[in-house]
Amino acid sequence: WLARLPSVLAGAAVVPLLYVTGARLFDRRSAALAASLAAVSSFQLQYSQEARYYACLQLLVLLSTYAYLRLREGGGGGWLALH
């Protein structure tokens, strides 16, 4: 189970990060709907249980998208480094 722990943690982190990113792009209602769908998505749950890189890749792509949005809004150099 230790090999699957990074995927589980990444899969769990995708849901709130999707909410924050969706709220920046659209509104809080759409963000809540997207996060709710991600929380019960069978693909998301399956990827979070596998000892592969899929959930980690989802998290990194979403984190890069969020960093880009913050950078576009005039964020500091830390967001550029993260993106």
Disulfide bonds with the S-S distance in Angstrom:
none
